[in-house]
Amino acid sequence: MTSESRPASFASMALKPSILKALGELGYELPTAIQAQTIPLILDGRDVLGQAQTGTG
């Protein structure tokens, strides 16, 4: 997935409203790079193995 195809926000992903609400209540608006690259794949039912620097999502 390239940076051009990354969702700009959690709201632009196909997340359940309850998850979006919880993210908003916690103050999270934008996914980190690893989240933006993996969440769409996970929601599509694909297996994912990701690697990111500690603390980046």
mmCIF entry with sequence, helices, sheets and N, C-alpha, C, O atoms, coordinates in Angstrom:
data_MODEL
# 
_entry.id   MODEL 
# 
_entity.id                         1 
_entity.type                       polymer 
_entity.pdbx_number_of_molecules   1 
# 
_entity_poly.entity_id                      1 
_entity_poly.type                           'polypeptide(L)' 
_entity_poly.nstd_linkage                   no 
_entity_poly.nstd_monomer                   no 
_entity_poly.pdbx_seq_one_letter_code       MTSESRPASFASMALKPSILKALGELGYELPTAIQAQTIPLILDGRDVLGQAQTGTG 
_entity_poly.pdbx_seq_one_letter_code_can   MTSESRPASFASMALKPSILKALGELGYELPTAIQAQTIPLILDGRDVLGQAQTGTG 
_entity_poly.pdbx_strand_id                 A 
# 
loop_
_entity_poly_seq.entity_id 
_entity_poly_seq.num 
_entity_poly_seq.mon_id 
_entity_poly_seq.hetero 
1 1  MET n 
1 2  THR n 
1 3  SER n 
1 4  GLU n 
1 5  SER n 
1 6  ARG n 
1 7  PRO n 
1 8  ALA n 
1 9  SER n 
1 10 PHE n 
1 11 ALA n 
1 12 SER n 
1 13 MET n 
1 14 ALA n 
1 15 LEU n 
1 16 LYS n 
1 17 PRO n 
1 18 SER n 
1 19 ILE n 
1 20 LEU n 
1 21 LYS n 
1 22 ALA n 
1 23 LEU n 
1 24 GLY n 
1 25 GLU n 
1 26 LEU n 
1 27 GLY n 
1 28 TYR n 
1 29 GLU n 
1 30 LEU n 
1 31 PRO n 
1 32 THR n 
1 33 ALA n 
1 34 ILE n 
1 35 GLN n 
1 36 ALA n 
1 37 GLN n 
1 38 THR n 
1 39 ILE n 
1 40 PRO n 
1 41 LEU n 
1 42 ILE n 
1 43 LEU n 
1 44 ASP n 
1 45 GLY n 
1 46 ARG n 
1 47 ASP n 
1 48 VAL n 
1 49 LEU n 
1 50 GLY n 
1 51 GLN n 
1 52 ALA n 
1 53 GLN n 
1 54 THR n 
1 55 GLY n 
1 56 THR n 
1 57 GLY n 
# 
_struct_asym.id          A 
_struct_asym.entity_id   1 
# 
loop_
_struct_conf.conf_type_id 
_struct_conf.id 
_struct_conf.pdbx_PDB_helix_id 
_struct_conf.beg_label_comp_id 
_struct_conf.beg_label_asym_id 
_struct_conf.beg_label_seq_id 
_struct_conf.pdbx_beg_PDB_ins_code 
_struct_conf.end_label_comp_id 
_struct_conf.end_label_asym_id 
_struct_conf.end_label_seq_id 
_struct_conf.pdbx_end_PDB_ins_code 
_struct_conf.beg_auth_comp_id 
_struct_conf.beg_auth_asym_id 
_struct_conf.beg_auth_seq_id 
_struct_conf.end_auth_comp_id 
_struct_conf.end_auth_asym_id 
_struct_conf.end_auth_seq_id 
_struct_conf.pdbx_PDB_helix_class 
_struct_conf.details 
_struct_conf.pdbx_PDB_helix_length 
HELX_P HELX_P1 AA1 SER A 3  ? SER A 5  ? SER A 3  SER A 5  5 ? 3  
HELX_P HELX_P2 AA2 PHE A 10 ? SER A 12 ? PHE A 10 SER A 12 5 ? 3  
HELX_P HELX_P3 AA3 PRO A 17 ? GLU A 25 ? PRO A 17 GLU A 25 1 ? 9  
HELX_P HELX_P4 AA4 ALA A 33 ? LEU A 43 ? ALA A 33 LEU A 43 1 ? 11 
# 
_struct_conf_type.id          HELX_P 
_struct_conf_type.criteria    ? 
_struct_conf_type.reference   ? 
# 
loop_
_atom_site.group_PDB 
_atom_site.id 
_atom_site.type_symbol 
_atom_site.label_atom_id 
_atom_site.label_alt_id 
_atom_site.label_comp_id 
_atom_site.label_asym_id 
_atom_site.label_entity_id 
_atom_site.label_seq_id 
_atom_site.pdbx_PDB_ins_code 
_atom_site.Cartn_x 
_atom_site.Cartn_y 
_atom_site.Cartn_z 
_atom_site.occupancy 
_atom_site.B_iso_or_equiv 
_atom_site.pdbx_formal_charge 
_atom_site.auth_seq_id 
_atom_site.auth_comp_id 
_atom_site.auth_asym_id 
_atom_site.auth_atom_id 
_atom_site.pdbx_PDB_model_num 
ATOM 1   N N  . MET A 1 1  ? 0.851   -1.165  0.000  1.00 0.00 ? 1  MET A N  1 
ATOM 2   C CA . MET A 1 1  ? 0.000   0.000   0.000  1.00 0.00 ? 1  MET A CA 1 
ATOM 3   C C  . MET A 1 1  ? 0.897   1.227   0.000  1.00 0.00 ? 1  MET A C  1 
ATOM 4   O O  . MET A 1 1  ? 1.831   1.308   0.798  1.00 0.00 ? 1  MET A O  1 
ATOM 5   N N  . THR A 1 2  ? 0.639   2.152   -0.851 1.00 0.00 ? 2  THR A N  1 
ATOM 6   C CA . THR A 1 2  ? 1.457   3.350   -0.939 1.00 0.00 ? 2  THR A CA 1 
ATOM 7   C C  . THR A 1 2  ? 0.880   4.448   -0.067 1.00 0.00 ? 2  THR A C  1 
ATOM 8   O O  . THR A 1 2  ? -0.272  4.378   0.361  1.00 0.00 ? 2  THR A O  1 
ATOM 9   N N  . SER A 1 3  ? 1.696   5.468   0.195  1.00 0.00 ? 3  SER A N  1 
ATOM 10  C CA . SER A 1 3  ? 1.223   6.558   1.043  1.00 0.00 ? 3  SER A CA 1 
ATOM 11  C C  . SER A 1 3  ? 0.047   7.290   0.409  1.00 0.00 ? 3  SER A C  1 
ATOM 12  O O  . SER A 1 3  ? -0.784  7.849   1.125  1.00 0.00 ? 3  SER A O  1 
ATOM 13  N N  . GLU A 1 4  ? -0.041  7.297   -0.923 1.00 0.00 ? 4  GLU A N  1 
ATOM 14  C CA . GLU A 1 4  ? -1.142  7.970   -1.582 1.00 0.00 ? 4  GLU A CA 1 
ATOM 15  C C  . GLU A 1 4  ? -2.477  7.295   -1.299 1.00 0.00 ? 4  GLU A C  1 
ATOM 16  O O  . GLU A 1 4  ? -3.516  7.953   -1.345 1.00 0.00 ? 4  GLU A O  1 
ATOM 17  N N  . SER A 1 5  ? -2.472  5.996   -1.008 1.00 0.00 ? 5  SER A N  1 
ATOM 18  C CA . SER A 1 5  ? -3.721  5.283   -0.793 1.00 0.00 ? 5  SER A CA 1 
ATOM 19  C C  . SER A 1 5  ? -4.055  5.121   0.686  1.00 0.00 ? 5  SER A C  1 
ATOM 20  O O  . SER A 1 5  ? -5.036  4.461   1.028  1.00 0.00 ? 5  SER A O  1 
ATOM 21  N N  . ARG A 1 6  ? -3.255  5.711   1.562  1.00 0.00 ? 6  ARG A N  1 
ATOM 22  C CA . ARG A 1 6  ? -3.537  5.629   2.987  1.00 0.00 ? 6  ARG A CA 1 
ATOM 23  C C  . ARG A 1 6  ? -4.770  6.451   3.343  1.00 0.00 ? 6  ARG A C  1 
ATOM 24  O O  . ARG A 1 6  ? -4.941  7.565   2.849  1.00 0.00 ? 6  ARG A O  1 
ATOM 25  N N  . PRO A 1 7  ? -5.623  5.906   4.196  1.00 0.00 ? 7  PRO A N  1 
ATOM 26  C CA . PRO A 1 7  ? -6.760  6.696   4.650  1.00 0.00 ? 7  PRO A CA 1 
ATOM 27  C C  . PRO A 1 7  ? -6.274  7.922   5.421  1.00 0.00 ? 7  PRO A C  1 
ATOM 28  O O  . PRO A 1 7  ? -5.298  7.837   6.166  1.00 0.00 ? 7  PRO A O  1 
ATOM 29  N N  . ALA A 1 8  ? -6.939  9.045   5.250  1.00 0.00 ? 8  ALA A N  1 
ATOM 30  C CA . ALA A 1 8  ? -6.545  10.278  5.912  1.00 0.00 ? 8  ALA A CA 1 
ATOM 31  C C  . ALA A 1 8  ? -6.963  10.289  7.381  1.00 0.00 ? 8  ALA A C  1 
ATOM 32  O O  . ALA A 1 8  ? -6.408  11.045  8.180  1.00 0.00 ? 8  ALA A O  1 
ATOM 33  N N  . SER A 1 9  ? -7.927  9.463   7.735  1.00 0.00 ? 9  SER A N  1 
ATOM 34  C CA . SER A 1 9  ? -8.409  9.434   9.111  1.00 0.00 ? 9  SER A CA 1 
ATOM 35  C C  . SER A 1 9  ? -9.031  8.074   9.402  1.00 0.00 ? 9  SER A C  1 
ATOM 36  O O  . SER A 1 9  ? -9.305  7.290   8.493  1.00 0.00 ? 9  SER A O  1 
ATOM 37  N N  . PHE A 1 10 ? -9.248  7.810   10.692 1.00 0.00 ? 10 PHE A N  1 
ATOM 38  C CA . PHE A 1 10 ? -9.948  6.577   11.050 1.00 0.00 ? 10 PHE A CA 1 
ATOM 39  C C  . PHE A 1 10 ? -11.361 6.588   10.470 1.00 0.00 ? 10 PHE A C  1 
ATOM 40  O O  . PHE A 1 10 ? -11.891 5.542   10.095 1.00 0.00 ? 10 PHE A O  1 
ATOM 41  N N  . ALA A 1 11 ? -11.967 7.767   10.399 1.00 0.00 ? 11 ALA A N  1 
ATOM 42  C CA . ALA A 1 11 ? -13.336 7.882   9.893  1.00 0.00 ? 11 ALA A CA 1 
ATOM 43  C C  . ALA A 1 11 ? -13.452 7.450   8.437  1.00 0.00 ? 11 ALA A C  1 
ATOM 44  O O  . ALA A 1 11 ? -14.529 7.047   7.996  1.00 0.00 ? 11 ALA A O  1 
ATOM 45  N N  . SER A 1 12 ? -12.359 7.529   7.687  1.00 0.00 ? 12 SER A N  1 
ATOM 46  C CA . SER A 1 12 ? -12.416 7.140   6.277  1.00 0.00 ? 12 SER A CA 1 
ATOM 47  C C  . SER A 1 12 ? -12.224 5.640   6.080  1.00 0.00 ? 12 SER A C  1 
ATOM 48  O O  . SER A 1 12 ? -12.319 5.137   4.960  1.00 0.00 ? 12 SER A O  1 
ATOM 49  N N  . MET A 1 13 ? -11.951 4.925   7.180  1.00 0.00 ? 13 MET A N  1 
ATOM 50  C CA . MET A 1 13 ? -11.832 3.467   7.120  1.00 0.00 ? 13 MET A CA 1 
ATOM 51  C C  . MET A 1 13 ? -13.205 2.859   7.404  1.00 0.00 ? 13 MET A C  1 
ATOM 52  O O  . MET A 1 13 ? -14.090 3.536   7.926  1.00 0.00 ? 13 MET A O  1 
ATOM 53  N N  . ALA A 1 14 ? -13.375 1.616   7.070  1.00 0.00 ? 14 ALA A N  1 
ATOM 54  C CA . ALA A 1 14 ? -14.659 0.933   7.281  1.00 0.00 ? 14 ALA A CA 1 
ATOM 55  C C  . ALA A 1 14 ? -14.745 0.357   8.695  1.00 0.00 ? 14 ALA A C  1 
ATOM 56  O O  . ALA A 1 14 ? -15.010 -0.832  8.878  1.00 0.00 ? 14 ALA A O  1 
ATOM 57  N N  . LEU A 1 15 ? -14.517 1.211   9.687  1.00 0.00 ? 15 LEU A N  1 
ATOM 58  C CA . LEU A 1 15 ? -14.572 0.769   11.077 1.00 0.00 ? 15 LEU A CA 1 
ATOM 59  C C  . LEU A 1 15 ? -15.991 0.892   11.615 1.00 0.00 ? 15 LEU A C  1 
ATOM 60  O O  . LEU A 1 15 ? -16.768 1.734   11.165 1.00 0.00 ? 15 LEU A O  1 
ATOM 61  N N  . LYS A 1 16 ? -16.319 0.038   12.585 1.00 0.00 ? 16 LYS A N  1 
ATOM 62  C CA . LYS A 1 16 ? -17.636 0.087   13.212 1.00 0.00 ? 16 LYS A CA 1 
ATOM 63  C C  . LYS A 1 16 ? -17.803 1.420   13.936 1.00 0.00 ? 16 LYS A C  1 
ATOM 64  O O  . LYS A 1 16 ? -16.836 1.964   14.469 1.00 0.00 ? 16 LYS A O  1 
ATOM 65  N N  . PRO A 1 17 ? -19.026 1.944   13.954 1.00 0.00 ? 17 PRO A N  1 
ATOM 66  C CA . PRO A 1 17 ? -19.276 3.212   14.653 1.00 0.00 ? 17 PRO A CA 1 
ATOM 67  C C  . PRO A 1 17 ? -18.818 3.198   16.111 1.00 0.00 ? 17 PRO A C  1 
ATOM 68  O O  . PRO A 1 17 ? -18.333 4.211   16.616 1.00 0.00 ? 17 PRO A O  1 
ATOM 69  N N  . SER A 1 18 ? -18.966 2.068   16.785 1.00 0.00 ? 18 SER A N  1 
ATOM 70  C CA . SER A 1 18 ? -18.550 1.995   18.190 1.00 0.00 ? 18 SER A CA 1 
ATOM 71  C C  . SER A 1 18 ? -17.039 2.160   18.332 1.00 0.00 ? 18 SER A C  1 
ATOM 72  O O  . SER A 1 18 ? -16.564 2.744   19.306 1.00 0.00 ? 18 SER A O  1 
ATOM 73  N N  . ILE A 1 19 ? -16.290 1.648   17.367 1.00 0.00 ? 19 ILE A N  1 
ATOM 74  C CA . ILE A 1 19 ? -14.833 1.803   17.399 1.00 0.00 ? 19 ILE A CA 1 
ATOM 75  C C  . ILE A 1 19 ? -14.462 3.249   17.103 1.00 0.00 ? 19 ILE A C  1 
ATOM 76  O O  . ILE A 1 19 ? -13.591 3.814   17.766 1.00 0.00 ? 19 ILE A O  1 
ATOM 77  N N  . LEU A 1 20 ? -15.114 3.851   16.114 1.00 0.00 ? 20 LEU A N  1 
ATOM 78  C CA . LEU A 1 20 ? -14.854 5.256   15.799 1.00 0.00 ? 20 LEU A CA 1 
ATOM 79  C C  . LEU A 1 20 ? -15.172 6.149   16.995 1.00 0.00 ? 20 LEU A C  1 
ATOM 80  O O  . LEU A 1 20 ? -14.446 7.103   17.274 1.00 0.00 ? 20 LEU A O  1 
ATOM 81  N N  . LYS A 1 21 ? -16.259 5.837   17.698 1.00 0.00 ? 21 LYS A N  1 
ATOM 82  C CA . LYS A 1 21 ? -16.644 6.615   18.873 1.00 0.00 ? 21 LYS A CA 1 
ATOM 83  C C  . LYS A 1 21 ? -15.575 6.504   19.953 1.00 0.00 ? 21 LYS A C  1 
ATOM 84  O O  . LYS A 1 21 ? -15.179 7.509   20.544 1.00 0.00 ? 21 LYS A O  1 
ATOM 85  N N  . ALA A 1 22 ? -15.109 5.290   20.211 1.00 0.00 ? 22 ALA A N  1 
ATOM 86  C CA . ALA A 1 22 ? -14.084 5.081   21.234 1.00 0.00 ? 22 ALA A CA 1 
ATOM 87  C C  . ALA A 1 22 ? -12.783 5.790   20.862 1.00 0.00 ? 22 ALA A C  1 
ATOM 88  O O  . ALA A 1 22 ? -12.147 6.409   21.715 1.00 0.00 ? 22 ALA A O  1 
ATOM 89  N N  . LEU A 1 23 ? -12.387 5.702   19.599 1.00 0.00 ? 23 LEU A N  1 
ATOM 90  C CA . LEU A 1 23 ? -11.174 6.387   19.153 1.00 0.00 ? 23 LEU A CA 1 
ATOM 91  C C  . LEU A 1 23 ? -11.304 7.893   19.358 1.00 0.00 ? 23 LEU A C  1 
ATOM 92  O O  . LEU A 1 23 ? -10.369 8.543   19.826 1.00 0.00 ? 23 LEU A O  1 
ATOM 93  N N  . GLY A 1 24 ? -12.464 8.444   19.008 1.00 0.00 ? 24 GLY A N  1 
ATOM 94  C CA . GLY A 1 24 ? -12.704 9.870   19.181 1.00 0.00 ? 24 GLY A CA 1 
ATOM 95  C C  . GLY A 1 24 ? -12.661 10.287  20.639 1.00 0.00 ? 24 GLY A C  1 
ATOM 96  O O  . GLY A 1 24 ? -12.093 11.325  20.980 1.00 0.00 ? 24 GLY A O  1 
ATOM 97  N N  . GLU A 1 25 ? -13.268 9.474   21.502 1.00 0.00 ? 25 GLU A N  1 
ATOM 98  C CA . GLU A 1 25 ? -13.274 9.776   22.935 1.00 0.00 ? 25 GLU A CA 1 
ATOM 99  C C  . GLU A 1 25 ? -11.866 9.752   23.518 1.00 0.00 ? 25 GLU A C  1 
ATOM 100 O O  . GLU A 1 25 ? -11.572 10.463  24.479 1.00 0.00 ? 25 GLU A O  1 
ATOM 101 N N  . LEU A 1 26 ? -11.001 8.934   22.933 1.00 0.00 ? 26 LEU A N  1 
ATOM 102 C CA . LEU A 1 26 ? -9.614  8.860   23.391 1.00 0.00 ? 26 LEU A CA 1 
ATOM 103 C C  . LEU A 1 26 ? -8.727  9.909   22.729 1.00 0.00 ? 26 LEU A C  1 
ATOM 104 O O  . LEU A 1 26 ? -7.553  10.041  23.074 1.00 0.00 ? 26 LEU A O  1 
ATOM 105 N N  . GLY A 1 27 ? -9.287  10.650  21.784 1.00 0.00 ? 27 GLY A N  1 
ATOM 106 C CA . GLY A 1 27 ? -8.536  11.722  21.138 1.00 0.00 ? 27 GLY A CA 1 
ATOM 107 C C  . GLY A 1 27 ? -7.749  11.316  19.908 1.00 0.00 ? 27 GLY A C  1 
ATOM 108 O O  . GLY A 1 27 ? -6.948  12.098  19.395 1.00 0.00 ? 27 GLY A O  1 
ATOM 109 N N  . TYR A 1 28 ? -7.966  10.106  19.432 1.00 0.00 ? 28 TYR A N  1 
ATOM 110 C CA . TYR A 1 28 ? -7.261  9.649   18.235 1.00 0.00 ? 28 TYR A CA 1 
ATOM 111 C C  . TYR A 1 28 ? -8.033  10.067  16.989 1.00 0.00 ? 28 TYR A C  1 
ATOM 112 O O  . TYR A 1 28 ? -9.222  9.774   16.863 1.00 0.00 ? 28 TYR A O  1 
ATOM 113 N N  . GLU A 1 29 ? -7.359  10.750  16.072 1.00 0.00 ? 29 GLU A N  1 
ATOM 114 C CA . GLU A 1 29 ? -7.993  11.190  14.831 1.00 0.00 ? 29 GLU A CA 1 
ATOM 115 C C  . GLU A 1 29 ? -7.358  10.570  13.600 1.00 0.00 ? 29 GLU A C  1 
ATOM 116 O O  . GLU A 1 29 ? -8.053  10.218  12.646 1.00 0.00 ? 29 GLU A O  1 
ATOM 117 N N  . LEU A 1 30 ? -6.034  10.435  13.618 1.00 0.00 ? 30 LEU A N  1 
ATOM 118 C CA . LEU A 1 30 ? -5.309  9.942   12.449 1.00 0.00 ? 30 LEU A CA 1 
ATOM 119 C C  . LEU A 1 30 ? -4.587  8.641   12.765 1.00 0.00 ? 30 LEU A C  1 
ATOM 120 O O  . LEU A 1 30 ? -3.978  8.516   13.827 1.00 0.00 ? 30 LEU A O  1 
ATOM 121 N N  . PRO A 1 31 ? -4.645  7.678   11.863 1.00 0.00 ? 31 PRO A N  1 
ATOM 122 C CA . PRO A 1 31 ? -3.904  6.435   12.070 1.00 0.00 ? 31 PRO A CA 1 
ATOM 123 C C  . PRO A 1 31 ? -2.409  6.665   11.844 1.00 0.00 ? 31 PRO A C  1 
ATOM 124 O O  . PRO A 1 31 ? -2.007  7.524   11.059 1.00 0.00 ? 31 PRO A O  1 
ATOM 125 N N  . THR A 1 32 ? -1.605  5.883   12.546 1.00 0.00 ? 32 THR A N  1 
ATOM 126 C CA . THR A 1 32 ? -0.172  5.897   12.270 1.00 0.00 ? 32 THR A CA 1 
ATOM 127 C C  . THR A 1 32 ? 0.053   5.184   10.941 1.00 0.00 ? 32 THR A C  1 
ATOM 128 O O  . THR A 1 32 ? -0.867  4.581   10.389 1.00 0.00 ? 32 THR A O  1 
ATOM 129 N N  . ALA A 1 33 ? 1.257   5.253   10.440 1.00 0.00 ? 33 ALA A N  1 
ATOM 130 C CA . ALA A 1 33 ? 1.562   4.615   9.152  1.00 0.00 ? 33 ALA A CA 1 
ATOM 131 C C  . ALA A 1 33 ? 1.255   3.118   9.187  1.00 0.00 ? 33 ALA A C  1 
ATOM 132 O O  . ALA A 1 33 ? 0.648   2.592   8.255  1.00 0.00 ? 33 ALA A O  1 
ATOM 133 N N  . ILE A 1 34 ? 1.668   2.430   10.250 1.00 0.00 ? 34 ILE A N  1 
ATOM 134 C CA . ILE A 1 34 ? 1.445   0.982   10.318 1.00 0.00 ? 34 ILE A CA 1 
ATOM 135 C C  . ILE A 1 34 ? -0.050  0.676   10.417 1.00 0.00 ? 34 ILE A C  1 
ATOM 136 O O  . ILE A 1 34 ? -0.519  -0.300  9.832  1.00 0.00 ? 34 ILE A O  1 
ATOM 137 N N  . GLN A 1 35 ? -0.799  1.497   11.148 1.00 0.00 ? 35 GLN A N  1 
ATOM 138 C CA . GLN A 1 35 ? -2.246  1.300   11.241 1.00 0.00 ? 35 GLN A CA 1 
ATOM 139 C C  . GLN A 1 35 ? -2.914  1.536   9.892  1.00 0.00 ? 35 GLN A C  1 
ATOM 140 O O  . GLN A 1 35 ? -3.785  0.769   9.481  1.00 0.00 ? 35 GLN A O  1 
ATOM 141 N N  . ALA A 1 36 ? -2.511  2.584   9.214  1.00 0.00 ? 36 ALA A N  1 
ATOM 142 C CA . ALA A 1 36 ? -3.101  2.904   7.911  1.00 0.00 ? 36 ALA A CA 1 
ATOM 143 C C  . ALA A 1 36 ? -2.815  1.818   6.884  1.00 0.00 ? 36 ALA A C  1 
ATOM 144 O O  . ALA A 1 36 ? -3.628  1.569   5.993  1.00 0.00 ? 36 ALA A O  1 
ATOM 145 N N  . GLN A 1 37 ? -1.666  1.175   7.007  1.00 0.00 ? 37 GLN A N  1 
ATOM 146 C CA . GLN A 1 37 ? -1.297  0.140   6.045  1.00 0.00 ? 37 GLN A CA 1 
ATOM 147 C C  . GLN A 1 37 ? -1.926  -1.204  6.360  1.00 0.00 ? 37 GLN A C  1 
ATOM 148 O O  . GLN A 1 37 ? -2.162  -1.999  5.450  1.00 0.00 ? 37 GLN A O  1 
ATOM 149 N N  . THR A 1 38 ? -2.203  -1.477  7.628  1.00 0.00 ? 38 THR A N  1 
ATOM 150 C CA . THR A 1 38 ? -2.676  -2.814  7.992  1.00 0.00 ? 38 THR A CA 1 
ATOM 151 C C  . THR A 1 38 ? -4.178  -2.921  8.257  1.00 0.00 ? 38 THR A C  1 
ATOM 152 O O  . THR A 1 38 ? -4.778  -3.948  7.940  1.00 0.00 ? 38 THR A O  1 
ATOM 153 N N  . ILE A 1 39 ? -4.790  -1.904  8.821  1.00 0.00 ? 39 ILE A N  1 
ATOM 154 C CA . ILE A 1 39 ? -6.217  -1.993  9.158  1.00 0.00 ? 39 ILE A CA 1 
ATOM 155 C C  . ILE A 1 39 ? -7.076  -2.347  7.946  1.00 0.00 ? 39 ILE A C  1 
ATOM 156 O O  . ILE A 1 39 ? -7.930  -3.226  8.059  1.00 0.00 ? 39 ILE A O  1 
ATOM 157 N N  . PRO A 1 40 ? -6.890  -1.703  6.789  1.00 0.00 ? 40 PRO A N  1 
ATOM 158 C CA . PRO A 1 40 ? -7.713  -2.092  5.631  1.00 0.00 ? 40 PRO A CA 1 
ATOM 159 C C  . PRO A 1 40 ? -7.527  -3.557  5.231  1.00 0.00 ? 40 PRO A C  1 
ATOM 160 O O  . PRO A 1 40 ? -8.486  -4.212  4.821  1.00 0.00 ? 40 PRO A O  1 
ATOM 161 N N  . LEU A 1 41 ? -6.317  -4.070  5.344  1.00 0.00 ? 41 LEU A N  1 
ATOM 162 C CA . LEU A 1 41 ? -6.064  -5.473  5.006  1.00 0.00 ? 41 LEU A CA 1 
ATOM 163 C C  . LEU A 1 41 ? -6.755  -6.400  6.000  1.00 0.00 ? 41 LEU A C  1 
ATOM 164 O O  . LEU A 1 41 ? -7.346  -7.407  5.612  1.00 0.00 ? 41 LEU A O  1 
ATOM 165 N N  . ILE A 1 42 ? -6.680  -6.057  7.277  1.00 0.00 ? 42 ILE A N  1 
ATOM 166 C CA . ILE A 1 42 ? -7.324  -6.858  8.317  1.00 0.00 ? 42 ILE A CA 1 
ATOM 167 C C  . ILE A 1 42 ? -8.838  -6.856  8.124  1.00 0.00 ? 42 ILE A C  1 
ATOM 168 O O  . ILE A 1 42 ? -9.486  -7.896  8.238  1.00 0.00 ? 42 ILE A O  1 
ATOM 169 N N  . LEU A 1 43 ? -9.399  -5.681  7.829  1.00 0.00 ? 43 LEU A N  1 
ATOM 170 C CA . LEU A 1 43 ? -10.846 -5.588  7.604  1.00 0.00 ? 43 LEU A CA 1 
ATOM 171 C C  . LEU A 1 43 ? -11.280 -6.379  6.375  1.00 0.00 ? 43 LEU A C  1 
ATOM 172 O O  . LEU A 1 43 ? -12.437 -6.782  6.261  1.00 0.00 ? 43 LEU A O  1 
ATOM 173 N N  . ASP A 1 44 ? -10.341 -6.596  5.459  1.00 0.00 ? 44 ASP A N  1 
ATOM 174 C CA . ASP A 1 44 ? -10.614 -7.378  4.248  1.00 0.00 ? 44 ASP A CA 1 
ATOM 175 C C  . ASP A 1 44 ? -10.439 -8.874  4.501  1.00 0.00 ? 44 ASP A C  1 
ATOM 176 O O  . ASP A 1 44 ? -10.609 -9.684  3.590  1.00 0.00 ? 44 ASP A O  1 
ATOM 177 N N  . GLY A 1 45 ? -10.096 -9.243  5.746  1.00 0.00 ? 45 GLY A N  1 
ATOM 178 C CA . GLY A 1 45 ? -9.954  -10.643 6.112  1.00 0.00 ? 45 GLY A CA 1 
ATOM 179 C C  . GLY A 1 45 ? -8.602  -11.248 5.804  1.00 0.00 ? 45 GLY A C  1 
ATOM 180 O O  . GLY A 1 45 ? -8.438  -12.467 5.857  1.00 0.00 ? 45 GLY A O  1 
ATOM 181 N N  . ARG A 1 46 ? -7.637  -10.413 5.485  1.00 0.00 ? 46 ARG A N  1 
ATOM 182 C CA . ARG A 1 46 ? -6.311  -10.920 5.143  1.00 0.00 ? 46 ARG A CA 1 
ATOM 183 C C  . ARG A 1 46 ? -5.457  -11.056 6.388  1.00 0.00 ? 46 ARG A C  1 
ATOM 184 O O  . ARG A 1 46 ? -5.641  -10.327 7.362  1.00 0.00 ? 46 ARG A O  1 
ATOM 185 N N  . ASP A 1 47 ? -4.521  -11.993 6.352  1.00 0.00 ? 47 ASP A N  1 
ATOM 186 C CA . ASP A 1 47 ? -3.553  -12.145 7.427  1.00 0.00 ? 47 ASP A CA 1 
ATOM 187 C C  . ASP A 1 47 ? -2.492  -11.069 7.262  1.00 0.00 ? 47 ASP A C  1 
ATOM 188 O O  . ASP A 1 47 ? -2.098  -10.734 6.145  1.00 0.00 ? 47 ASP A O  1 
ATOM 189 N N  . VAL A 1 48 ? -2.035  -10.534 8.382  1.00 0.00 ? 48 VAL A N  1 
ATOM 190 C CA . VAL A 1 48 ? -1.071  -9.439  8.341  1.00 0.00 ? 48 VAL A CA 1 
ATOM 191 C C  . VAL A 1 48 ? 0.041   -9.704  9.342  1.00 0.00 ? 48 VAL A C  1 
ATOM 192 O O  . VAL A 1 48 ? -0.208  -10.126 10.471 1.00 0.00 ? 48 VAL A O  1 
ATOM 193 N N  . LEU A 1 49 ? 1.251   -9.454  8.918  1.00 0.00 ? 49 LEU A N  1 
ATOM 194 C CA . LEU A 1 49 ? 2.409   -9.446  9.798  1.00 0.00 ? 49 LEU A CA 1 
ATOM 195 C C  . LEU A 1 49 ? 3.076   -8.108  9.568  1.00 0.00 ? 49 LEU A C  1 
ATOM 196 O O  . LEU A 1 49 ? 3.598   -7.851  8.483  1.00 0.00 ? 49 LEU A O  1 
ATOM 197 N N  . GLY A 1 50 ? 3.065   -7.258  10.571 1.00 0.00 ? 50 GLY A N  1 
ATOM 198 C CA . GLY A 1 50 ? 3.610   -5.913  10.413 1.00 0.00 ? 50 GLY A CA 1 
ATOM 199 C C  . GLY A 1 50 ? 4.767   -5.683  11.353 1.00 0.00 ? 50 GLY A C  1 
ATOM 200 O O  . GLY A 1 50 ? 4.891   -6.335  12.390 1.00 0.00 ? 50 GLY A O  1 
ATOM 201 N N  . GLN A 1 51 ? 5.608   -4.748  10.975 1.00 0.00 ? 51 GLN A N  1 
ATOM 202 C CA . GLN A 1 51 ? 6.735   -4.374  11.813 1.00 0.00 ? 51 GLN A CA 1 
ATOM 203 C C  . GLN A 1 51 ? 6.830   -2.857  11.816 1.00 0.00 ? 51 GLN A C  1 
ATOM 204 O O  . GLN A 1 51 ? 6.859   -2.222  10.762 1.00 0.00 ? 51 GLN A O  1 
ATOM 205 N N  . ALA A 1 52 ? 6.876   -2.288  13.004 1.00 0.00 ? 52 ALA A N  1 
ATOM 206 C CA . ALA A 1 52 ? 6.988   -0.840  13.144 1.00 0.00 ? 52 ALA A CA 1 
ATOM 207 C C  . ALA A 1 52 ? 7.801   -0.537  14.389 1.00 0.00 ? 52 ALA A C  1 
ATOM 208 O O  . ALA A 1 52 ? 7.935   -1.374  15.281 1.00 0.00 ? 52 ALA A O  1 
ATOM 209 N N  . GLN A 1 53 ? 8.335   0.659   14.436 1.00 0.00 ? 53 GLN A N  1 
ATOM 210 C CA . GLN A 1 53 ? 9.085   1.089   15.600 1.00 0.00 ? 53 GLN A CA 1 
ATOM 211 C C  . GLN A 1 53 ? 8.161   1.090   16.812 1.00 0.00 ? 53 GLN A C  1 
ATOM 212 O O  . GLN A 1 53 ? 6.985   1.433   16.691 1.00 0.00 ? 53 GLN A O  1 
ATOM 213 N N  . THR A 1 54 ? 8.674   0.715   17.967 1.00 0.00 ? 54 THR A N  1 
ATOM 214 C CA . THR A 1 54 ? 7.886   0.691   19.189 1.00 0.00 ? 54 THR A CA 1 
ATOM 215 C C  . THR A 1 54 ? 7.232   2.041   19.432 1.00 0.00 ? 54 THR A C  1 
ATOM 216 O O  . THR A 1 54 ? 7.874   3.086   19.330 1.00 0.00 ? 54 THR A O  1 
ATOM 217 N N  . GLY A 1 55 ? 5.942   2.003   19.755 1.00 0.00 ? 55 GLY A N  1 
ATOM 218 C CA . GLY A 1 55 ? 5.209   3.216   20.063 1.00 0.00 ? 55 GLY A CA 1 
ATOM 219 C C  . GLY A 1 55 ? 4.562   3.887   18.873 1.00 0.00 ? 55 GLY A C  1 
ATOM 220 O O  . GLY A 1 55 ? 4.015   4.981   19.009 1.00 0.00 ? 55 GLY A O  1 
ATOM 221 N N  . THR A 1 56 ? 4.610   3.254   17.695 1.00 0.00 ? 56 THR A N  1 
ATOM 222 C CA . THR A 1 56 ? 4.052   3.889   16.504 1.00 0.00 ? 56 THR A CA 1 
ATOM 223 C C  . THR A 1 56 ? 2.703   3.317   16.100 1.00 0.00 ? 56 THR A C  1 
ATOM 224 O O  . THR A 1 56 ? 2.211   3.617   15.012 1.00 0.00 ? 56 THR A O  1 
ATOM 225 N N  . GLY A 1 57 ? 2.105   2.513   16.939 1.00 0.00 ? 57 GLY A N  1 
ATOM 226 C CA . GLY A 1 57 ? 0.769   2.045   16.611 1.00 0.00 ? 57 GLY A CA 1 
ATOM 227 C C  . GLY A 1 57 ? 0.640   0.578   16.561 1.00 0.00 ? 57 GLY A C  1 
ATOM 228 O O  . GLY A 1 57 ? -0.446  0.063   16.292 1.00 0.00 ? 57 GLY A O  1 
# 
